[in-house]
Amino acid sequence: MTSPNKDAVSVLNDLIEFSKDGEKGFKTSAEDVKNPELKSYFLKRSGECGSAAAELQHHVRALGGDPETSTSVSGDLHRKWVDLKSMLTGKDEEAVLNEVERGEDHALKAYKHALEKLTKLNLAPGSEVYALVERQYHGVQRNHDQVKALRNTARARS
């Protein structure tokens, strides 16, 4: 595997971990809320994160690399914190949404960082890898904005 491919694989594997974190995080959040619409929303987002991870894994293989298959340690710790906080707050909708938004903040930073790294590797906006990461970044941004709006609605009700 060439060095640029090796570096691109590393960037994509980092994003796979974040996507896997999102998949598990949204699934956990769905288990933590009672509101059926919110539960459904979280399960849908969990599936989308799983699809994003699979798409990234496909590109890693195409570049000659071995794709990541697990979540990150920091994501695992965040889910444990969400579980603990949910127990303490009685699985309060606003509290769960706050933690989901925090997770999306981390995902946004990871995708921004990945785009910067790809640019430094001369994998500019014209490349297939850059286009994939940029498209997924916009999806993460939409998720973040939707979660923030849901949190603001929950906050207004309380």
C-alpha positions in Angstrom: 0.0 0.0 0.0 1.4 3.4 -0.9 2.0 6.0 1.8 -0.8 8.3 0.7 -3.2 5.3 0.7 -1.9 4.3 4.1 -2.5 7.8 5.5 -6.0 8.0 3.9 -6.8 4.6 5.4 -5.8 5.9 8.8 -8.1 8.9 8.4 -11.0 6.8 7.3 -10.5 4.3 10.1 -10.7 7.1 12.6 -14.0 8.1 11.1 -15.2 4.5 11.1 -14.7 4.5 14.9 -16.7 7.7 15.2 -19.5 6.2 13.0 -19.6 3.1 15.1 -19.7 5.3 18.2 -22.7 7.1 16.7 -24.4 3.9 15.8 -24.1 2.6 19.3 -24.8 6.0 20.9 -28.0 6.6 19.1 -29.1 3.0 19.8 -28.4 3.5 23.5 -30.2 6.8 23.5 -33.3 5.1 21.9 -33.3 2.7 24.8 -33.1 5.6 27.3 -36.1 7.6 26.1 -39.8 6.9 26.5 -41.1 9.2 23.7 -41.9 6.9 20.7 -41.1 9.5 18.1 -37.7 10.3 19.7 -37.0 6.6 20.1 -37.7 6.1 16.3 -35.6 9.1 15.4 -32.6 7.7 17.4 -33.0 4.3 15.9 -33.1 5.8 12.4 -29.9 7.8 13.1 -28.3 4.6 14.5 -28.9 2.9 11.2 -27.5 5.8 9.2 -24.3 5.8 11.3 -24.0 2.1 10.6 -24.4 2.7 6.9 -21.8 5.4 7.0 -19.3 3.1 8.8 -20.0 0.4 6.1 -19.4 2.9 3.3 -16.1 4.0 4.9 -15.0 0.4 5.4 -15.7 -0.3 1.7 -13.4 2.6 0.8 -10.7 1.4 3.2 -10.7 -2.0 1.4 -10.6 -0.3 -2.0 -7.5 1.6 -0.9 -5.9 -1.8 0.1 -6.3 -1.3 3.9 -7.9 -3.2 6.7 -11.0 -1.4 7.9 -11.7 -0.7 11.6 -14.6 -2.7 13.0 -14.9 -1.4 16.6 -15.9 1.7 18.5 -13.4 4.1 20.2 -12.5 4.0 23.9 -13.7 7.6 24.3 -17.0 6.7 22.7 -17.4 3.7 25.0 -16.8 6.0 28.0 -19.2 8.6 26.8 -22.0 5.9 26.5 -21.3 4.7 30.0 -21.6 8.3 31.2 -24.9 8.7 29.3 -26.2 5.5 30.9 -25.2 6.8 34.4 -26.7 10.2 33.8 -29.9 8.7 32.4 -30.3 6.6 35.5 -29.8 9.7 37.7 -32.1 11.9 35.7 -34.8 9.3 35.2 -34.0 9.2 31.5 -35.1 12.8 31.2 -35.5 13.6 27.5 -33.6 16.9 27.7 -30.7 15.3 29.5 -30.4 12.5 26.9 -30.6 15.0 24.0 -27.9 17.1 25.7 -25.6 14.1 25.7 -26.5 13.1 22.1 -25.7 16.7 21.0 -22.4 16.5 22.8 -21.6 13.3 21.0 -22.4 14.9 17.7 -20.1 17.9 18.6 -17.3 15.4 18.8 -18.2 13.7 15.5 -18.3 17.1 13.8 -14.8 17.9 15.1 -13.6 14.5 13.9 -14.9 15.0 10.4 -13.5 18.6 10.2 -10.2 17.3 11.3 -10.4 14.4 8.7 -11.1 16.9 5.9 -8.1 19.0 7.0 -5.9 15.9 7.0 -7.1 14.8 3.6 -6.3 18.2 2.2 -2.7 18.0 3.6 -2.4 14.6 1.9 -3.3 16.3 -1.4 -6.6 14.4 -1.5 -8.5 17.6 -2.4 -12.2 18.1 -3.0 -11.9 16.4 -6.4 -10.9 13.1 -5.0 -13.4 10.3 -4.3 -12.3 9.9 -0.6 -12.6 13.6 0.1 -16.0 13.8 -1.5 -17.2 10.8 0.7 -15.9 12.4 3.9 -17.3 15.8 3.0 -20.8 14.3 2.2 -20.8 12.4 5.5 -19.6 15.6 7.3 -22.7 17.3 6.0 -24.8 14.4 7.3 -23.3 14.8 10.8 -24.0 18.5 10.7 -27.6 17.8 9.9 -27.8 15.3 12.7 -26.3 17.8 15.1 -28.7 20.6 14.1 -31.7 18.3 14.4 -30.7 17.0 17.8 -30.1 20.6 18.9 -33.6 21.6 17.7 -35.1 18.6 19.5 -33.2 19.5 22.7 -34.4 23.1 22.5 -38.0 21.9 22.1 -37.6 19.5 25.1 -36.1 22.4 27.1 -39.0 24.7 26.2 -41.5 22.0 27.4 -39.8 21.6 30.8 
